[in-house]
Amino acid sequence: MAAASKRMKLLNESITKKVYSFEEAIQAFKSVPPVKFDETVEVAFNLGIDAKKESVRGAEVLPNGTGK
């Protein structure tokens, strides 16, 4: 396994498993040094529904597309 880069060490120290508000999450994301490639952000929402009875699916169109 490759050694962790300076950027990954910084991320591991700064990001915790706590629940962030939307504004806090955006600020945390923007505080990370930029990279030369397109990054991915994963978002999880707690909808408070019973997954056995209800299903929620959807897609969102990004304002600038996927770049392809």
PDB file of N, H, CA, C and O in Angstrom:
ATOM      1  N   MET A   1       0.848  -1.176   0.000  1.00  0.00           N
ATOM      2  CA  MET A   1       0.000   0.000   0.000  1.00  0.00           C
ATOM      3  C   MET A   1       0.895   1.240   0.000  1.00  0.00           C
ATOM      4  O   MET A   1       1.907   1.278   0.700  1.00  0.00           O
ATOM      5  N   ALA A   2       0.527   2.238  -0.772  1.00  0.00           N
ATOM      6  H   ALA A   2      -0.296   2.207  -1.341  1.00  0.00           H
ATOM      7  CA  ALA A   2       1.315   3.457  -0.887  1.00  0.00           C
ATOM      8  C   ALA A   2       1.192   4.309   0.374  1.00  0.00           C
ATOM      9  O   ALA A   2       0.191   4.260   1.089  1.00  0.00           O
ATOM     10  N   ALA A   3       2.229   5.080   0.619  1.00  0.00           N
ATOM     11  H   ALA A   3       3.042   5.119   0.038  1.00  0.00           H
ATOM     12  CA  ALA A   3       2.217   5.983   1.766  1.00  0.00           C
ATOM     13  C   ALA A   3       1.211   7.105   1.529  1.00  0.00           C
ATOM     14  O   ALA A   3       0.991   7.520   0.391  1.00  0.00           O
ATOM     15  N   ALA A   4       0.614   7.584   2.592  1.00  0.00           N
ATOM     16  H   ALA A   4       0.793   7.247   3.516  1.00  0.00           H
ATOM     17  CA  ALA A   4      -0.369   8.661   2.482  1.00  0.00           C
ATOM     18  C   ALA A   4       0.331   9.972   2.146  1.00  0.00           C
ATOM     19  O   ALA A   4       1.399  10.279   2.674  1.00  0.00           O
ATOM     20  N   SER A   5      -0.296  10.739   1.255  1.00  0.00           N
ATOM     21  H   SER A   5      -1.164  10.490   0.826  1.00  0.00           H
ATOM     22  CA  SER A   5       0.265  12.027   0.867  1.00  0.00           C
ATOM     23  C   SER A   5       0.020  13.064   1.958  1.00  0.00           C
ATOM     24  O   SER A   5      -0.739  12.824   2.897  1.00  0.00           O
ATOM     25  N   LYS A   6       0.666  14.215   1.825  1.00  0.00           N
ATOM     26  H   LYS A   6       1.282  14.411   1.062  1.00  0.00           H
ATOM     27  CA  LYS A   6       0.470  15.297   2.793  1.00  0.00           C
ATOM     28  C   LYS A   6      -0.991  15.731   2.810  1.00  0.00           C
ATOM     29  O   LYS A   6      -1.552  16.027   3.865  1.00  0.00           O
ATOM     30  N   ARG A   7      -1.597  15.763   1.626  1.00  0.00           N
ATOM     31  H   ARG A   7      -1.142  15.523   0.769  1.00  0.00           H
ATOM     32  CA  ARG A   7      -2.995  16.187   1.516  1.00  0.00           C
ATOM     33  C   ARG A   7      -3.923  15.200   2.235  1.00  0.00           C
ATOM     34  O   ARG A   7      -4.846  15.617   2.934  1.00  0.00           O
ATOM     35  N   MET A   8      -3.683  13.907   2.067  1.00  0.00           N
ATOM     36  H   MET A   8      -2.933  13.568   1.499  1.00  0.00           H
ATOM     37  CA  MET A   8      -4.523  12.908   2.725  1.00  0.00           C
ATOM     38  C   MET A   8      -4.340  12.938   4.240  1.00  0.00           C
ATOM     39  O   MET A   8      -5.304  12.755   4.984  1.00  0.00           O
ATOM     40  N   LYS A   9      -3.118  13.165   4.698  1.00  0.00           N
ATOM     41  H   LYS A   9      -2.335  13.313   4.094  1.00  0.00           H
ATOM     42  CA  LYS A   9      -2.885  13.285   6.140  1.00  0.00           C
ATOM     43  C   LYS A   9      -3.636  14.483   6.700  1.00  0.00           C
ATOM     44  O   LYS A   9      -4.225  14.403   7.778  1.00  0.00           O
ATOM     45  N   LEU A  10      -3.616  15.602   5.965  1.00  0.00           N
ATOM     46  H   LEU A  10      -3.138  15.667   5.090  1.00  0.00           H
ATOM     47  CA  LEU A  10      -4.352  16.799   6.380  1.00  0.00           C
ATOM     48  C   LEU A  10      -5.848  16.523   6.434  1.00  0.00           C
ATOM     49  O   LEU A  10      -6.520  16.940   7.377  1.00  0.00           O
ATOM     50  N   LEU A  11      -6.375  15.824   5.431  1.00  0.00           N
ATOM     51  H   LEU A  11      -5.829  15.486   4.665  1.00  0.00           H
ATOM     52  CA  LEU A  11      -7.802  15.495   5.411  1.00  0.00           C
ATOM     53  C   LEU A  11      -8.183  14.584   6.569  1.00  0.00           C
ATOM     54  O   LEU A  11      -9.199  14.807   7.228  1.00  0.00           O
ATOM     55  N   ASN A  12      -7.377  13.563   6.820  1.00  0.00           N
ATOM     56  H   ASN A  12      -6.552  13.381   6.284  1.00  0.00           H
ATOM     57  CA  ASN A  12      -7.690  12.631   7.904  1.00  0.00           C
ATOM     58  C   ASN A  12      -7.681  13.302   9.265  1.00  0.00           C
ATOM     59  O   ASN A  12      -8.437  12.906  10.152  1.00  0.00           O
ATOM     60  N   GLU A  13      -6.841  14.307   9.446  1.00  0.00           N
ATOM     61  H   GLU A  13      -6.226  14.628   8.725  1.00  0.00           H
ATOM     62  CA  GLU A  13      -6.789  15.019  10.722  1.00  0.00           C
ATOM     63  C   GLU A  13      -7.943  15.998  10.872  1.00  0.00           C
ATOM     64  O   GLU A  13      -8.432  16.215  11.981  1.00  0.00           O
ATOM     65  N   SER A  14      -8.387  16.596   9.759  1.00  0.00           N
ATOM     66  H   SER A  14      -7.990  16.419   8.858  1.00  0.00           H
ATOM     67  CA  SER A  14      -9.374  17.668   9.851  1.00  0.00           C
ATOM     68  C   SER A  14     -10.822  17.184   9.785  1.00  0.00           C
ATOM     69  O   SER A  14     -11.695  17.811  10.386  1.00  0.00           O
ATOM     70  N   ILE A  15     -11.102  16.103   9.084  1.00  0.00           N
ATOM     71  H   ILE A  15     -10.393  15.594   8.596  1.00  0.00           H
ATOM     72  CA  ILE A  15     -12.479  15.634   8.914  1.00  0.00           C
ATOM     73  C   ILE A  15     -12.759  14.534   9.919  1.00  0.00           C
ATOM     74  O   ILE A  15     -11.986  13.585  10.046  1.00  0.00           O
ATOM     75  N   THR A  16     -13.872  14.668  10.634  1.00  0.00           N
ATOM     76  H   THR A  16     -14.499  15.439  10.531  1.00  0.00           H
ATOM     77  CA  THR A  16     -14.279  13.665  11.616  1.00  0.00           C
ATOM     78  C   THR A  16     -15.600  13.049  11.187  1.00  0.00           C
ATOM     79  O   THR A  16     -16.180  13.455  10.181  1.00  0.00           O
ATOM     80  N   LYS A  17     -16.068  12.085  11.933  1.00  0.00           N
ATOM     81  H   LYS A  17     -15.596  11.755  12.751  1.00  0.00           H
ATOM     82  CA  LYS A  17     -17.322  11.410  11.605  1.00  0.00           C
ATOM     83  C   LYS A  17     -18.533  12.104  12.221  1.00  0.00           C
ATOM     84  O   LYS A  17     -19.597  11.495  12.341  1.00  0.00           O
ATOM     85  N   LYS A  18     -18.387  13.362  12.611  1.00  0.00           N
ATOM     86  H   LYS A  18     -17.523  13.857  12.514  1.00  0.00           H
ATOM     87  CA  LYS A  18     -19.519  14.072  13.207  1.00  0.00           C
ATOM     88  C   LYS A  18     -20.494  14.513  12.116  1.00  0.00           C
ATOM     89  O   LYS A  18     -20.168  14.491  10.929  1.00  0.00           O
ATOM     90  N   VAL A  19     -21.665  14.904  12.528  1.00  0.00           N
ATOM     91  H   VAL A  19     -21.929  14.922  13.492  1.00  0.00           H
ATOM     92  CA  VAL A  19     -22.687  15.376  11.599  1.00  0.00           C
ATOM     93  C   VAL A  19     -22.468  16.866  11.385  1.00  0.00           C
ATOM     94  O   VAL A  19     -22.471  17.646  12.338  1.00  0.00           O
ATOM     95  N   TYR A  20     -22.279  17.255  10.131  1.00  0.00           N
ATOM     96  H   TYR A  20     -22.277  16.622   9.358  1.00  0.00           H
ATOM     97  CA  TYR A  20     -22.042  18.650   9.786  1.00  0.00           C
ATOM     98  C   TYR A  20     -23.318  19.288   9.261  1.00  0.00           C
ATOM     99  O   TYR A  20     -24.124  18.626   8.607  1.00  0.00           O
ATOM    100  N   SER A  21     -23.504  20.575   9.545  1.00  0.00           N
ATOM    101  H   SER A  21     -22.849  21.113  10.075  1.00  0.00           H
ATOM    102  CA  SER A  21     -24.577  21.307   8.874  1.00  0.00           C
ATOM    103  C   SER A  21     -24.111  21.559   7.448  1.00  0.00           C
ATOM    104  O   SER A  21     -22.931  21.389   7.139  1.00  0.00           O
ATOM    105  N   PHE A  22     -25.010  21.954   6.596  1.00  0.00           N
ATOM    106  H   PHE A  22     -25.968  22.092   6.846  1.00  0.00           H
ATOM    107  CA  PHE A  22     -24.655  22.168   5.190  1.00  0.00           C
ATOM    108  C   PHE A  22     -23.570  23.230   5.057  1.00  0.00           C
ATOM    109  O   PHE A  22     -22.615  23.049   4.301  1.00  0.00           O
ATOM    110  N   GLU A  23     -23.707  24.326   5.779  1.00  0.00           N
ATOM    111  H   GLU A  23     -24.483  24.473   6.393  1.00  0.00           H
ATOM    112  CA  GLU A  23     -22.734  25.421   5.696  1.00  0.00           C
ATOM    113  C   GLU A  23     -21.360  24.977   6.202  1.00  0.00           C
ATOM    114  O   GLU A  23     -20.338  25.315   5.605  1.00  0.00           O
ATOM    115  N   GLU A  24     -21.337  24.210   7.318  1.00  0.00           N
ATOM    116  H   GLU A  24     -22.167  23.935   7.803  1.00  0.00           H
ATOM    117  CA  GLU A  24     -20.071  23.710   7.850  1.00  0.00           C
ATOM    118  C   GLU A  24     -19.395  22.752   6.875  1.00  0.00           C
ATOM    119  O   GLU A  24     -18.174  22.777   6.721  1.00  0.00           O
ATOM    120  N   ALA A  25     -20.182  21.915   6.222  1.00  0.00           N
ATOM    121  H   ALA A  25     -21.174  21.895   6.347  1.00  0.00           H
ATOM    122  CA  ALA A  25     -19.626  20.949   5.268  1.00  0.00           C
ATOM    123  C   ALA A  25     -19.011  21.662   4.068  1.00  0.00           C
ATOM    124  O   ALA A  25     -17.944  21.270   3.594  1.00  0.00           O
ATOM    125  N   ILE A  26     -19.667  22.693   3.579  1.00  0.00           N
ATOM    126  H   ILE A  26     -20.534  23.011   3.963  1.00  0.00           H
ATOM    127  CA  ILE A  26     -19.130  23.450   2.431  1.00  0.00           C
ATOM    128  C   ILE A  26     -17.839  24.147   2.837  1.00  0.00           C
ATOM    129  O   ILE A  26     -16.876  24.150   2.069  1.00  0.00           O
ATOM    130  N   GLN A  27     -17.799  24.736   4.026  1.00  0.00           N
ATOM    131  H   GLN A  27     -18.580  24.733   4.650  1.00  0.00           H
ATOM    132  CA  GLN A  27     -16.580  25.401   4.491  1.00  0.00           C
ATOM    133  C   GLN A  27     -15.439  24.403   4.664  1.00  0.00           C
ATOM    134  O   GLN A  27     -14.299  24.709   4.315  1.00  0.00           O
ATOM    135  N   ALA A  28     -15.725  23.216   5.198  1.00  0.00           N
ATOM    136  H   ALA A  28     -16.651  22.967   5.482  1.00  0.00           H
ATOM    137  CA  ALA A  28     -14.699  22.186   5.370  1.00  0.00           C
ATOM    138  C   ALA A  28     -14.178  21.729   4.015  1.00  0.00           C
ATOM    139  O   ALA A  28     -12.981  21.497   3.852  1.00  0.00           O
ATOM    140  N   PHE A  29     -15.071  21.601   3.049  1.00  0.00           N
ATOM    141  H   PHE A  29     -16.044  21.789   3.181  1.00  0.00           H
ATOM    142  CA  PHE A  29     -14.672  21.178   1.705  1.00  0.00           C
ATOM    143  C   PHE A  29     -13.804  22.230   1.020  1.00  0.00           C
ATOM    144  O   PHE A  29     -12.838  21.897   0.334  1.00  0.00           O
ATOM    145  N   LYS A  30     -14.152  23.493   1.208  1.00  0.00           N
ATOM    146  H   LYS A  30     -14.937  23.763   1.765  1.00  0.00           H
ATOM    147  CA  LYS A  30     -13.400  24.572   0.568  1.00  0.00           C
ATOM    148  C   LYS A  30     -12.053  24.826   1.237  1.00  0.00           C
ATOM    149  O   LYS A  30     -11.170  25.423   0.621  1.00  0.00           O
ATOM    150  N   SER A  31     -11.876  24.386   2.486  1.00  0.00           N
ATOM    151  H   SER A  31     -12.594  23.902   2.986  1.00  0.00           H
ATOM    152  CA  SER A  31     -10.621  24.641   3.193  1.00  0.00           C
ATOM    153  C   SER A  31      -9.503  23.689   2.781  1.00  0.00           C
ATOM    154  O   SER A  31      -8.345  23.908   3.138  1.00  0.00           O
ATOM    155  N   VAL A  32      -9.830  22.642   2.040  1.00  0.00           N
ATOM    156  H   VAL A  32     -10.770  22.463   1.751  1.00  0.00           H
ATOM    157  CA  VAL A  32      -8.835  21.661   1.602  1.00  0.00           C
ATOM    158  C   VAL A  32      -8.093  22.214   0.382  1.00  0.00           C
ATOM    159  O   VAL A  32      -8.717  22.802  -0.501  1.00  0.00           O
ATOM    160  N   PRO A  33      -6.777  22.033   0.322  1.00  0.00           N
ATOM    161  CA  PRO A  33      -6.025  22.529  -0.842  1.00  0.00           C
ATOM    162  C   PRO A  33      -6.535  21.924  -2.148  1.00  0.00           C
ATOM    163  O   PRO A  33      -6.915  20.753  -2.171  1.00  0.00           O
ATOM    164  N   PRO A  34      -6.551  22.696  -3.234  1.00  0.00           N
ATOM    165  CA  PRO A  34      -7.077  22.197  -4.509  1.00  0.00           C
ATOM    166  C   PRO A  34      -6.154  21.156  -5.154  1.00  0.00           C
ATOM    167  O   PRO A  34      -4.967  21.074  -4.837  1.00  0.00           O
ATOM    168  N   VAL A  35      -6.723  20.377  -6.052  1.00  0.00           N
ATOM    169  H   VAL A  35      -7.687  20.443  -6.309  1.00  0.00           H
ATOM    170  CA  VAL A  35      -5.978  19.364  -6.790  1.00  0.00           C
ATOM    171  C   VAL A  35      -6.165  19.591  -8.282  1.00  0.00           C
ATOM    172  O   VAL A  35      -6.961  20.441  -8.682  1.00  0.00           O
ATOM    173  N   LYS A  36      -5.444  18.843  -9.110  1.00  0.00           N
ATOM    174  H   LYS A  36      -4.798  18.153  -8.785  1.00  0.00           H
ATOM    175  CA  LYS A  36      -5.455  19.037 -10.562  1.00  0.00           C
ATOM    176  C   LYS A  36      -6.512  18.201 -11.281  1.00  0.00           C
ATOM    177  O   LYS A  36      -6.537  18.189 -12.512  1.00  0.00           O
ATOM    178  N   PHE A  37      -7.376  17.509 -10.563  1.00  0.00           N
ATOM    179  H   PHE A  37      -7.356  17.518  -9.563  1.00  0.00           H
ATOM    180  CA  PHE A  37      -8.399  16.679 -11.197  1.00  0.00           C
ATOM    181  C   PHE A  37      -9.758  16.973 -10.586  1.00  0.00           C
ATOM    182  O   PHE A  37      -9.845  17.628  -9.548  1.00  0.00           O
ATOM    183  N   ASP A  38     -10.815  16.496 -11.220  1.00  0.00           N
ATOM    184  H   ASP A  38     -10.745  15.964 -12.064  1.00  0.00           H
ATOM    185  CA  ASP A  38     -12.166  16.686 -10.706  1.00  0.00           C
ATOM    186  C   ASP A  38     -12.380  15.788  -9.499  1.00  0.00           C
ATOM    187  O   ASP A  38     -12.155  14.579  -9.569  1.00  0.00           O
ATOM    188  N   GLU A  39     -12.815  16.378  -8.394  1.00  0.00           N
ATOM    189  H   GLU A  39     -12.998  17.360  -8.338  1.00  0.00           H
ATOM    190  CA  GLU A  39     -13.035  15.622  -7.171  1.00  0.00           C
ATOM    191  C   GLU A  39     -14.494  15.202  -7.066  1.00  0.00           C
ATOM    192  O   GLU A  39     -15.362  15.756  -7.741  1.00  0.00           O
ATOM    193  N   THR A  40     -14.752  14.224  -6.218  1.00  0.00           N
ATOM    194  H   THR A  40     -14.047  13.774  -5.670  1.00  0.00           H
ATOM    195  CA  THR A  40     -16.093  13.729  -5.969  1.00  0.00           C
ATOM    196  C   THR A  40     -16.466  14.007  -4.517  1.00  0.00           C
ATOM    197  O   THR A  40     -15.644  13.854  -3.613  1.00  0.00           O
ATOM    198  N   VAL A  41     -17.709  14.414  -4.307  1.00  0.00           N
ATOM    199  H   VAL A  41     -18.377  14.538  -5.041  1.00  0.00           H
ATOM    200  CA  VAL A  41     -18.215  14.644  -2.957  1.00  0.00           C
ATOM    201  C   VAL A  41     -19.383  13.695  -2.749  1.00  0.00           C
ATOM    202  O   VAL A  41     -20.303  13.645  -3.566  1.00  0.00           O
ATOM    203  N   GLU A  42     -19.347  12.945  -1.659  1.00  0.00           N
ATOM    204  H   GLU A  42     -18.600  12.986  -0.995  1.00  0.00           H
ATOM    205  CA  GLU A  42     -20.420  12.019  -1.345  1.00  0.00           C
ATOM    206  C   GLU A  42     -21.281  12.629  -0.240  1.00  0.00           C
ATOM    207  O   GLU A  42     -20.761  13.126   0.759  1.00  0.00           O
ATOM    208  N   VAL A  43     -22.591  12.587  -0.427  1.00  0.00           N
ATOM    209  H   VAL A  43     -23.013  12.183  -1.238  1.00  0.00           H
ATOM    210  CA  VAL A  43     -23.517  13.179   0.533  1.00  0.00           C
ATOM    211  C   VAL A  43     -24.501  12.105   0.984  1.00  0.00           C
ATOM    212  O   VAL A  43     -25.029  11.358   0.160  1.00  0.00           O
ATOM    213  N   ALA A  44     -24.746  12.025   2.287  1.00  0.00           N
ATOM    214  H   ALA A  44     -24.316  12.631   2.957  1.00  0.00           H
ATOM    215  CA  ALA A  44     -25.712  11.079   2.831  1.00  0.00           C
ATOM    216  C   ALA A  44     -26.783  11.864   3.587  1.00  0.00           C
ATOM    217  O   ALA A  44     -26.472  12.754   4.379  1.00  0.00           O
ATOM    218  N   PHE A  45     -28.041  11.524   3.334  1.00  0.00           N
ATOM    219  H   PHE A  45     -28.293  10.801   2.691  1.00  0.00           H
ATOM    220  CA  PHE A  45     -29.170  12.176   3.990  1.00  0.00           C
ATOM    221  C   PHE A  45     -29.921  11.153   4.822  1.00  0.00           C
ATOM    222  O   PHE A  45     -30.161  10.034   4.368  1.00  0.00           O
ATOM    223  N   ASN A  46     -30.288  11.524   6.020  1.00  0.00           N
ATOM    224  H   ASN A  46     -30.093  12.432   6.390  1.00  0.00           H
ATOM    225  CA  ASN A  46     -31.136  10.691   6.859  1.00  0.00           C
ATOM    226  C   ASN A  46     -32.566  11.184   6.669  1.00  0.00           C
ATOM    227  O   ASN A  46     -32.938  12.249   7.163  1.00  0.00           O
ATOM    228  N   LEU A  47     -33.368  10.390   5.942  1.00  0.00           N
ATOM    229  H   LEU A  47     -33.066   9.525   5.541  1.00  0.00           H
ATOM    230  CA  LEU A  47     -34.734  10.813   5.624  1.00  0.00           C
ATOM    231  C   LEU A  47     -35.748  10.384   6.679  1.00  0.00           C
ATOM    232  O   LEU A  47     -36.876  10.877   6.682  1.00  0.00           O
ATOM    233  N   GLY A  48     -35.370   9.481   7.566  1.00  0.00           N
ATOM    234  H   GLY A  48     -34.454   9.080   7.564  1.00  0.00           H
ATOM    235  CA  GLY A  48     -36.278   9.057   8.619  1.00  0.00           C
ATOM    236  C   GLY A  48     -37.444   8.221   8.118  1.00  0.00           C
ATOM    237  O   GLY A  48     -38.544   8.319   8.662  1.00  0.00           O
ATOM    238  N   ILE A  49     -37.229   7.393   7.086  1.00  0.00           N
ATOM    239  H   ILE A  49     -36.335   7.313   6.645  1.00  0.00           H
ATOM    240  CA  ILE A  49     -38.296   6.538   6.579  1.00  0.00           C
ATOM    241  C   ILE A  49     -37.913   5.083   6.795  1.00  0.00           C
ATOM    242  O   ILE A  49     -36.743   4.767   7.010  1.00  0.00           O
ATOM    243  N   ASP A  50     -38.893   4.207   6.738  1.00  0.00           N
ATOM    244  H   ASP A  50     -39.843   4.463   6.563  1.00  0.00           H
ATOM    245  CA  ASP A  50     -38.649   2.777   6.863  1.00  0.00           C
ATOM    246  C   ASP A  50     -38.269   2.239   5.488  1.00  0.00           C
ATOM    247  O   ASP A  50     -39.092   2.235   4.573  1.00  0.00           O
ATOM    248  N   ALA A  51     -37.026   1.785   5.338  1.00  0.00           N
ATOM    249  H   ALA A  51     -36.357   1.788   6.081  1.00  0.00           H
ATOM    250  CA  ALA A  51     -36.521   1.335   4.040  1.00  0.00           C
ATOM    251  C   ALA A  51     -37.229   0.084   3.541  1.00  0.00           C
ATOM    252  O   ALA A  51     -37.242  -0.175   2.338  1.00  0.00           O
ATOM    253  N   LYS A  52     -37.817  -0.695   4.442  1.00  0.00           N
ATOM    254  H   LYS A  52     -37.806  -0.485   5.419  1.00  0.00           H
ATOM    255  CA  LYS A  52     -38.524  -1.909   4.009  1.00  0.00           C
ATOM    256  C   LYS A  52     -39.862  -1.586   3.363  1.00  0.00           C
ATOM    257  O   LYS A  52     -40.363  -2.360   2.548  1.00  0.00           O
ATOM    258  N   LYS A  53     -40.441  -0.447   3.724  1.00  0.00           N
ATOM    259  H   LYS A  53     -40.033   0.182   4.386  1.00  0.00           H
ATOM    260  CA  LYS A  53     -41.765  -0.095   3.215  1.00  0.00           C
ATOM    261  C   LYS A  53     -41.712   0.942   2.098  1.00  0.00           C
ATOM    262  O   LYS A  53     -42.551   0.928   1.197  1.00  0.00           O
ATOM    263  N   GLU A  54     -40.747   1.827   2.152  1.00  0.00           N
ATOM    264  H   GLU A  54     -40.065   1.838   2.883  1.00  0.00           H
ATOM    265  CA  GLU A  54     -40.687   2.920   1.192  1.00  0.00           C
ATOM    266  C   GLU A  54     -39.335   2.946   0.501  1.00  0.00           C
ATOM    267  O   GLU A  54     -38.320   2.552   1.076  1.00  0.00           O
ATOM    268  N   SER A  55     -39.335   3.414  -0.735  1.00  0.00           N
ATOM    269  H   SER A  55     -40.160   3.734  -1.202  1.00  0.00           H
ATOM    270  CA  SER A  55     -38.096   3.539  -1.489  1.00  0.00           C
ATOM    271  C   SER A  55     -38.008   4.940  -2.061  1.00  0.00           C
ATOM    272  O   SER A  55     -38.982   5.466  -2.597  1.00  0.00           O
ATOM    273  N   VAL A  56     -36.841   5.534  -1.944  1.00  0.00           N
ATOM    274  H   VAL A  56     -36.050   5.106  -1.508  1.00  0.00           H
ATOM    275  CA  VAL A  56     -36.628   6.871  -2.487  1.00  0.00           C
ATOM    276  C   VAL A  56     -35.458   6.797  -3.457  1.00  0.00           C
ATOM    277  O   VAL A  56     -34.359   6.387  -3.084  1.00  0.00           O
ATOM    278  N   ARG A  57     -35.691   7.186  -4.676  1.00  0.00           N
ATOM    279  H   ARG A  57     -36.584   7.519  -4.979  1.00  0.00           H
ATOM    280  CA  ARG A  57     -34.635   7.211  -5.683  1.00  0.00           C
ATOM    281  C   ARG A  57     -34.735   8.517  -6.433  1.00  0.00           C
ATOM    282  O   ARG A  57     -35.807   9.112  -6.544  1.00  0.00           O
ATOM    283  N   GLY A  58     -33.608   8.951  -6.942  1.00  0.00           N
ATOM    284  H   GLY A  58     -32.737   8.467  -6.852  1.00  0.00           H
ATOM    285  CA  GLY A  58     -33.644  10.173  -7.699  1.00  0.00           C
ATOM    286  C   GLY A  58     -32.282  10.506  -8.286  1.00  0.00           C
ATOM    287  O   GLY A  58     -31.274   9.863  -7.993  1.00  0.00           O
ATOM    288  N   ALA A  59     -32.289  11.504  -9.098  1.00  0.00           N
ATOM    289  H   ALA A  59     -33.108  12.026  -9.336  1.00  0.00           H
ATOM    290  CA  ALA A  59     -31.043  11.974  -9.709  1.00  0.00           C
ATOM    291  C   ALA A  59     -31.105  13.481  -9.773  1.00  0.00           C
ATOM    292  O   ALA A  59     -32.183  14.074  -9.818  1.00  0.00           O
ATOM    293  N   GLU A  60     -29.956  14.083  -9.777  1.00  0.00           N
ATOM    294  H   GLU A  60     -29.081  13.601  -9.740  1.00  0.00           H
ATOM    295  CA  GLU A  60     -29.873  15.551  -9.824  1.00  0.00           C
ATOM    296  C   GLU A  60     -28.977  15.930 -10.990  1.00  0.00           C
ATOM    297  O   GLU A  60     -27.924  15.330 -11.205  1.00  0.00           O
ATOM    298  N   VAL A  61     -29.412  16.937 -11.740  1.00  0.00           N
ATOM    299  H   VAL A  61     -30.267  17.425 -11.566  1.00  0.00           H
ATOM    300  CA  VAL A  61     -28.622  17.451 -12.841  1.00  0.00           C
ATOM    301  C   VAL A  61     -27.707  18.527 -12.298  1.00  0.00           C
ATOM    302  O   VAL A  61     -28.166  19.485 -11.674  1.00  0.00           O
ATOM    303  N   LEU A  62     -26.410  18.373 -12.534  1.00  0.00           N
ATOM    304  H   LEU A  62     -26.038  17.595 -13.040  1.00  0.00           H
ATOM    305  CA  LEU A  62     -25.444  19.333 -12.048  1.00  0.00           C
ATOM    306  C   LEU A  62     -25.440  20.575 -12.939  1.00  0.00           C
ATOM    307  O   LEU A  62     -25.708  20.475 -14.136  1.00  0.00           O
ATOM    308  N   PRO A  63     -25.138  21.745 -12.366  1.00  0.00           N
ATOM    309  CA  PRO A  63     -25.225  22.985 -13.149  1.00  0.00           C
ATOM    310  C   PRO A  63     -24.258  23.040 -14.324  1.00  0.00           C
ATOM    311  O   PRO A  63     -24.568  23.669 -15.336  1.00  0.00           O
ATOM    312  N   ASN A  64     -23.086  22.394 -14.219  1.00  0.00           N
ATOM    313  H   ASN A  64     -22.835  21.883 -13.397  1.00  0.00           H
ATOM    314  CA  ASN A  64     -22.117  22.428 -15.304  1.00  0.00           C
ATOM    315  C   ASN A  64     -21.953  21.085 -15.984  1.00  0.00           C
ATOM    316  O   ASN A  64     -20.997  20.895 -16.736  1.00  0.00           O
ATOM    317  N   GLY A  65     -22.845  20.159 -15.748  1.00  0.00           N
ATOM    318  H   GLY A  65     -23.622  20.313 -15.138  1.00  0.00           H
ATOM    319  CA  GLY A  65     -22.739  18.845 -16.358  1.00  0.00           C
ATOM    320  C   GLY A  65     -21.633  18.035 -15.738  1.00  0.00           C
ATOM    321  O   GLY A  65     -21.113  18.393 -14.682  1.00  0.00           O
ATOM    322  N   THR A  66     -21.262  16.930 -16.391  1.00  0.00           N
ATOM    323  H   THR A  66     -21.685  16.639 -17.249  1.00  0.00           H
ATOM    324  CA  THR A  66     -20.211  16.061 -15.869  1.00  0.00           C
ATOM    325  C   THR A  66     -18.872  16.341 -16.509  1.00  0.00           C
ATOM    326  O   THR A  66     -17.865  15.764 -16.096  1.00  0.00           O
ATOM    327  N   GLY A  67     -18.827  17.199 -17.493  1.00  0.00           N
ATOM    328  H   GLY A  67     -19.645  17.668 -17.828  1.00  0.00           H
ATOM    329  CA  GLY A  67     -17.575  17.550 -18.135  1.00  0.00           C
ATOM    330  C   GLY A  67     -17.182  16.605 -19.251  1.00  0.00           C
ATOM    331  O   GLY A  67     -16.090  16.728 -19.806  1.00  0.00           O
ATOM    332  N   LYS A  68     -18.046  15.666 -19.592  1.00  0.00           N
ATOM    333  H   LYS A  68     -18.933  15.566 -19.141  1.00  0.00           H
ATOM    334  CA  LYS A  68     -17.735  14.726 -20.667  1.00  0.00           C
ATOM    335  C   LYS A  68     -18.265  15.233 -21.985  1.00  0.00           C
ATOM    336  O   LYS A  68     -18.099  14.574 -23.012  1.00  0.00           O
TER     337      LYS A  68
END
